[in-house]
Every structure is written in structure tokens, then in C-alpha cells.
Amino acid sequence: MNITIKNSEEIEKMRKAGKILKETLDLIEQSIYPGQTSAHLNDLAYNYIISQGAKPSFLNYEGFPYTICASVNAQVVHGFCSDEPLKDGDIISIDCGVIWQGYHSDAARTFAVGNISIEKAKLIEATRQSFFEGIKGIKAGDRMGHISHRIQVYLEERGYGVVRELCGHGVGKKLHEDPQVLNYGNYNSGVVLQSGMTLAIEPMSTMGKRYVYLEDNDWTVTTQDGLDSAHYENTVLITDTGVEILTL
């Protein structure tokens, strides 16, 4: 395992990448409404990132053809953008990354389209909150399993499935670095967290069973039972005293 510890100069570049990404996601959130298309949201994200002197992390990454992943309803991650209008009551997960001077940020949010059901709203909020439960009180010297276990317990206690085929990851000069950040596991397990580690922590939960399948495009991951899914992700920096969230 090759875990990179970032120095102050590298961290500053990741802070900037994180700030641009947060602004991109805010812009997208303001642009989501029934009748909007994910293709247009993709254009908005691309244009804003470029306007800031940065680059999209995802575009052409291993052949991925978009700036954002736009995953609607039962799609968990890596949804393709399209000209199909979003409908009132849909939920859409937007995952995006930004490169600033060679360093990546990575974050995701699930947004409501118009008026959504109470059940969908609860799924989105629980997924978001599981991230914050995972990092609560975390600092250098703790183990990765502390985060993974708390995310799993928080979501499963509320009746949600926790997707296991996908996970968070280290992030920095590469979009995906060591170590993996699982969303399930045992409390006192996994690598010891070190000051200067930068991680993309990203709970993915489902309204029903946790099982997923890969769609024919070889990218999009969708729930097997067709029930809705939510995704929440931030890039974080581990410090001696806690966790700094770089994409909020």
C-alpha cells in the first residue's frame, strides 16, 4: 500500500481544488428543477471549472465521457448524463472532481428534484449524516475502521442498505490513491490514520437491499431491487487534532 502524506504546499492546492468543487456543486444545486437535464448540468459544471483555471477530474478518466456523474433514483454512482428531462419527485446524485495545479478534490451530493417523498428526503439526510457520524472525533492515530464502522451502523440502524462493492479512497495527485475507505467494517481495524492523509469519504446507501449491478455501459452501478439510492462525499484532510473538510 502506497499512502501519500501531503505537505503544506500540496494541502493548499487541495484546499483550492476543494473550494472550486464546492462552488461547482452549489451552482448545480441551484440549477436542478423538473425539466432540467443532466446534460445541461454537465455543461454548467465543465464551464465553471474551466473558468476558474482548473480542470475536471472525471472527464476522460479511464474513458469516462463527462465532467459529472449524474445518477438518478436507483442509480448509485457513475450515471451518464443525458437529454432526458428530470421529473418532479426524482432524486439525483451528482459526483464531481476538480484538478488544481495537479491535485484533485472529489465530492458528491444527492439533490431533490422538485417535491420528493418523505422517504426519499430521509434517505438523503441519513446518507449525509452518516458521513459526519463517521468522522466525528476522528484524528491522527485513530484507525480507518472507526469511520467505516460508524457509517455502517448509522445507516443500517435506520433500515438502509450500505453498498459494499464501492468505497472511498485516498486522493491527491491521483484521483484514486491508497488507502481504500470502506463504508462498513469493524471498529478497531484498518490502517492507522496519519496527519497529512487526504481521503475521499463517500457513504452510498439504498432504500432497500444493498445489492447492486453494473449497467450495460460498464460504468453505471444501480440497485438490484430498483429502489432509490443516495450518495454523499467530501474530500477531507486528517490532522493531529481532527478532520478538515476541504469540499465544504
QUIHU-V822772 format. One record per backbone hydrogen bond with DSSP energy under -1.0 kcal/mol. CO is the residue of the C=O (numbers start at 1). NH is the residue of the N-H. Records with the same first field share a line. If there is no record, write none. Layout:
# QUIHU-V822772
CO->NH ; NH
This chain:
# QUIHU-V822772
7->11
8->12
9->13
10->14
11->15
12->16
13->17
14->18
15->19
16->20
17->21
18->22
19->23
20->24
21->25
22->26
23->27
24->28
25->29
26->30
28->31
29->32
33->36
36->86
37->41
38->42
39->43
40->44
41->45
42->46
43->47
44->48
45->49
46->50
47->51
48->52
49->54
50->53
55->99
58->61
60->63
61->64
64->60
69->95
71->93
72->75
73->229
74->223
77->221
79->70
82->39
86->35
87->90
90->113
91->73
92->111
93->71
94->109
95->69
96->107
97->57
98->105
99->55
100->103
103->100
105->98
107->96
108->233
109->94
111->92
113->89
117->121
118->122
119->123
120->124
121->125
122->126
123->127
124->128
125->129
126->130
127->131
128->132
129->133
130->134
131->135
135->138
139->142
142->193
143->146
144->148
145->149
146->150
147->151
148->152
149->153
150->154
151->155
152->156
153->157
155->160
156->159
161->206
168->181
169->200
170->177
172->104
174->172
177->170
181->168
189->145
191->144
193->141
194->197
196->6
197->238
198->171
199->236
200->169
201->234
203->232
204->163
205->230
206->161
211->224
213->222
215->218
220->215
221->76 ; 77
222->213
228->207
230->205
233->108
234->201
235->246
236->199
237->244
238->196
239->140
242->239
244->237
